[in-house]
Amino acid sequence: MRRTLTPLFSLILCLLIFPTAFGLTLQEAKEDGIIGERRDGYVGFVISGVAAEVQEMVQDVNRQRRERYQQIAQQNRISVEQVSALAYDKAVEATQSGHYLQGPSGAWVKK
């Protein structure tokens, strides 16, 4: 009986300790220090070993941003890189204290 309870107890403990792996929003992932704003205008992982659900969310957010950057670039006859650089500047302004940004060296820094 003890062997049966140990795996079940471990699973319950993991669910209690690591609730961020399930149904995390972009804002919650930023608050938890899992992701931050990259210098190229996209979001990136501050830590390694991120849950698949969070990886999918980041991919989706970055895909949406890329599409929007392309639209803005085309409308204003500028490059996507220029748009993403401007987006990063705006992200720096909008980032809450305690959230992560990618610094000039590429290292993650808390705002």
Backbone as CSV, one residue per row, in Angstrom:
resi,resn,N_x,N_y,N_z,CA_x,CA_y,CA_z,C_x,C_y,C_z
1,MET,0.829,-1.199,0.000,0.000,0.000,0.000,0.866,1.251,0.000
2,ARG,1.960,1.201,0.707,2.826,2.363,0.792,3.386,2.743,-0.581
3,ARG,3.722,1.765,-1.420,4.260,2.039,-2.751,3.229,2.747,-3.628
4,THR,1.962,2.472,-3.439,0.893,3.114,-4.194,0.714,4.555,-3.755
5,LEU,0.788,4.819,-2.495,0.589,6.171,-1.980,1.732,7.107,-2.329
6,THR,2.945,6.605,-2.394,4.094,7.465,-2.668,3.982,8.152,-4.027
7,PRO,3.712,7.443,-5.143,3.566,8.134,-6.423,2.386,9.113,-6.430
8,LEU,1.282,8.719,-5.822,0.116,9.595,-5.761,0.433,10.842,-4.951
9,PHE,1.088,10.670,-3.829,1.486,11.800,-2.994,2.439,12.713,-3.765
10,SER,3.365,12.135,-4.502,4.312,12.923,-5.296,3.590,13.745,-6.351
11,LEU,2.602,13.143,-7.014,1.832,13.852,-8.025,1.076,15.018,-7.413
12,ILE,0.418,14.797,-6.309,-0.324,15.862,-5.628,0.619,16.973,-5.190
13,LEU,1.768,16.604,-4.666,2.751,17.590,-4.230,3.227,18.435,-5.405
14,CYS,3.484,17.797,-6.535,3.903,18.535,-7.728,2.830,19.511,-8.191
15,LEU,1.580,19.083,-8.146,0.487,19.956,-8.560,0.365,21.163,-7.632
16,LEU,0.654,20.969,-6.369,0.580,22.075,-5.417,1.784,22.995,-5.514
17,ILE,2.953,22.432,-5.748,4.170,23.225,-5.796,4.338,23.923,-7.137
18,PHE,3.914,23.263,-8.217,4.136,23.791,-9.561,2.833,24.110,-10.287
19,PRO,1.953,24.925,-9.710,0.692,25.216,-10.395,0.878,26.043,-11.654
20,THR,2.036,26.676,-11.819,2.273,27.523,-12.974,2.385,26.740,-14.268
21,ALA,2.532,25.444,-14.186,2.670,24.650,-15.401,1.335,24.435,-16.109
22,PHE,0.236,24.785,-15.496,-1.070,24.511,-16.074,-1.885,25.793,-16.213
23,GLY,-2.232,26.156,-17.461,-3.128,27.274,-17.698,-2.565,28.642,-17.358
24,LEU,-1.293,28.829,-17.498,-0.647,30.092,-17.164,-0.915,31.129,-18.248
25,THR,-1.207,32.358,-17.854,-1.370,33.442,-18.817,-0.030,34.128,-19.042
26,LEU,0.041,34.962,-20.060,1.258,35.713,-20.352,1.651,36.572,-19.154
27,GLN,0.683,37.265,-18.596,0.949,38.131,-17.448,1.450,37.325,-16.244
28,GLU,0.827,36.194,-15.992,1.247,35.357,-14.867,2.661,34.817,-15.082
29,ALA,2.968,34.455,-16.326,4.314,33.957,-16.626,5.354,35.046,-16.415
30,LYS,4.993,36.279,-16.729,5.902,37.407,-16.473,6.046,37.642,-14.976
31,GLU,4.937,37.608,-14.272,4.969,37.814,-12.819,5.785,36.742,-12.113
32,ASP,5.740,35.516,-12.646,6.470,34.398,-12.045,7.932,34.352,-12.477
33,GLY,8.342,35.280,-13.346,9.732,35.321,-13.788,10.094,34.221,-14.762
34,ILE,9.103,33.677,-15.441,9.339,32.602,-16.403,9.715,33.169,-17.764
35,ILE,9.054,34.253,-18.146,9.326,34.888,-19.432,9.553,36.380,-19.234
36,GLY,10.148,36.985,-20.256,10.386,38.419,-20.237,10.388,38.959,-21.652
37,GLU,10.567,40.251,-21.754,10.582,40.921,-23.055,11.993,40.916,-23.623
38,ARG,12.135,40.312,-24.810,13.432,40.266,-25.481,13.699,41.572,-26.206
39,ARG,14.955,41.848,-26.480,15.355,43.075,-27.163,14.835,43.152,-28.597
40,ASP,14.463,42.031,-29.164,13.989,42.038,-30.546,12.478,42.232,-30.659
41,GLY,11.815,42.570,-29.537,10.386,42.846,-29.576,9.496,41.649,-29.351
42,TYR,10.090,40.523,-29.025,9.326,39.309,-28.765,9.528,38.893,-27.308
43,VAL,8.773,37.896,-26.851,8.963,37.389,-25.497,9.871,36.169,-25.555
44,GLY,10.609,35.968,-24.460,11.529,34.841,-24.394,11.539,34.241,-23.005
45,PHE,12.209,33.127,-22.895,12.267,32.395,-21.630,13.412,32.889,-20.764
46,VAL,13.078,33.282,-19.559,14.069,33.719,-18.583,14.722,32.494,-17.944
47,ILE,13.962,31.444,-17.787,14.445,30.208,-17.182,14.352,29.075,-18.189
48,SER,15.035,27.993,-17.907,14.953,26.824,-18.781,13.990,25.805,-18.169
49,GLY,13.655,24.809,-18.952,12.775,23.757,-18.460,11.335,24.199,-18.288
50,VAL,10.859,25.011,-19.213,9.507,25.560,-19.144,8.506,24.531,-19.668
51,ALA,7.347,24.468,-19.039,6.289,23.535,-19.438,5.894,23.749,-20.898
52,ALA,5.475,22.675,-21.535,5.080,22.713,-22.945,3.965,23.721,-23.197
53,GLU,3.025,23.842,-22.268,1.921,24.785,-22.427,2.432,26.224,-22.487
54,VAL,3.437,26.524,-21.690,4.014,27.869,-21.682,4.799,28.092,-22.968
55,GLN,5.510,27.091,-23.419,6.244,27.202,-24.682,5.288,27.483,-25.831
56,GLU,4.170,26.778,-25.853,3.165,27.004,-26.905,2.594,28.411,-26.830
57,MET,2.333,28.893,-25.608,1.804,30.236,-25.440,2.790,31.266,-25.977
58,VAL,4.070,31.105,-25.651,5.095,32.042,-26.109,5.197,32.013,-27.632
59,GLN,5.160,30.831,-28.220,5.190,30.726,-29.678,4.009,31.439,-30.309
60,ASP,2.824,31.287,-29.713,1.625,31.931,-30.234,1.716,33.453,-30.107
61,VAL,2.154,33.929,-28.953,2.299,35.380,-28.747,3.299,35.939,-29.750
62,ASN,4.425,35.273,-29.923,5.445,35.759,-30.851,4.957,35.712,-32.299
63,ARG,4.176,34.703,-32.646,3.597,34.633,-33.992,2.657,35.814,-34.228
64,GLN,1.805,36.095,-33.249,0.882,37.225,-33.367,1.638,38.554,-33.460
65,ARG,2.677,38.683,-32.656,3.473,39.913,-32.715,4.133,40.061,-34.086
66,ARG,4.720,38.973,-34.588,5.389,39.031,-35.882,4.410,39.468,-36.978
67,GLU,3.197,38.902,-36.964,2.186,39.291,-37.951,1.848,40.771,-37.836
68,ARG,1.686,41.236,-36.617,1.338,42.649,-36.404,2.500,43.558,-36.803
69,TYR,3.721,43.163,-36.463,4.897,43.956,-36.854,4.994,44.057,-38.375
70,GLN,4.696,42.951,-39.080,4.743,42.961,-40.537,3.700,43.923,-41.112
71,GLN,2.514,43.931,-40.521,1.462,44.845,-40.973,1.893,46.296,-40.779
72,ILE,2.405,46.592,-39.597,2.827,47.963,-39.285,3.974,48.382,-40.200
73,ALA,4.922,47.485,-40.413,6.063,47.792,-41.279,5.597,48.109,-42.695
74,GLN,4.681,47.307,-43.196,4.180,47.517,-44.549,3.409,48.843,-44.647
75,GLN,2.581,49.126,-43.667,1.790,50.357,-43.674,2.667,51.601,-43.605
76,ASN,3.802,51.496,-42.924,4.666,52.663,-42.714,5.934,52.641,-43.562
77,ARG,6.035,51.640,-44.416,7.180,51.493,-45.321,8.516,51.519,-44.565
78,ILE,8.556,50.729,-43.506,9.779,50.549,-42.737,10.004,49.054,-42.553
79,SER,11.157,48.704,-42.040,11.446,47.276,-41.870,10.775,46.707,-40.626
80,VAL,10.581,45.403,-40.649,10.026,44.699,-39.493,10.962,44.873,-38.301
81,GLU,12.276,44.895,-38.551,13.248,45.080,-37.473,13.084,46.444,-36.802
82,GLN,12.777,47.465,-37.597,12.540,48.792,-37.017,11.289,48.777,-36.136
83,VAL,10.266,48.110,-36.611,9.029,48.007,-35.837,9.279,47.251,-34.541
84,SER,9.996,46.132,-34.622,10.235,45.340,-33.412,11.116,46.090,-32.427
85,ALA,12.048,46.912,-32.916,12.874,47.727,-32.020,12.012,48.761,-31.303
86,LEU,11.087,49.375,-32.019,10.158,50.324,-31.400,9.251,49.618,-30.397
87,ALA,8.848,48.397,-30.737,7.999,47.617,-29.832,8.735,47.322,-28.532
88,TYR,10.030,47.029,-28.630,10.816,46.775,-27.416,10.861,48.032,-26.546
89,ASP,11.075,49.188,-27.175,11.096,50.443,-26.411,9.777,50.642,-25.665
90,LYS,8.674,50.354,-26.336,7.357,50.466,-25.699,7.201,49.428,-24.590
91,ALA,7.722,48.239,-24.815,7.638,47.181,-23.807,8.414,47.566,-22.557
92,VAL,9.548,48.229,-22.731,10.336,48.680,-21.577,9.503,49.636,-20.733
93,GLU,8.828,50.557,-21.393,7.976,51.513,-20.677,6.828,50.811,-19.959
94,ALA,6.240,49.809,-20.614,5.054,49.144,-20.082,5.365,48.032,-19.076
95,THR,6.598,47.566,-19.047,6.953,46.453,-18.162,6.864,46.882,-16.704
96,GLN,6.214,46.050,-15.927,6.041,46.334,-14.506,7.331,46.085,-13.747
97,SER,7.471,46.770,-12.645,8.609,46.564,-11.768,8.643,45.103,-11.306
98,GLY,9.828,44.508,-11.356,9.978,43.118,-10.952,9.891,42.131,-12.097
99,HIS,9.451,42.591,-13.270,9.400,41.729,-14.448,10.727,41.831,-15.185
100,TYR,10.977,40.866,-16.067,12.270,40.781,-16.740,12.265,41.395,-18.137
101,LEU,13.409,42.020,-18.432,13.711,42.555,-19.754,15.079,42.049,-20.149
102,GLN,15.304,41.924,-21.428,16.622,41.538,-21.895,17.457,42.801,-22.046
103,GLY,18.591,42.837,-21.368,19.474,43.988,-21.420,20.330,43.992,-22.673
104,PRO,21.132,45.055,-22.856,21.969,45.183,-24.041,22.918,44.000,-24.274
105,SER,23.372,43.368,-23.211,24.279,42.226,-23.339,23.541,40.927,-23.661
106,GLY,22.219,40.964,-23.601,21.419,39.761,-23.815,21.025,39.071,-22.515
107,ALA,21.587,39.530,-21.400,21.259,38.953,-20.088,19.909,39.479,-19.637
108,TRP,19.207,38.674,-18.858,17.909,39.080,-18.317,18.126,39.931,-17.075
109,VAL,17.405,41.055,-17.002,17.491,41.948,-15.846,16.084,42.267,-15.367
110,LYS,15.942,42.410,-14.063,14.655,42.809,-13.499,14.518,44.313,-13.595
111,LYS,13.326,44.729,-13.955,13.060,46.163,-14.016,12.794,46.681,-12.612
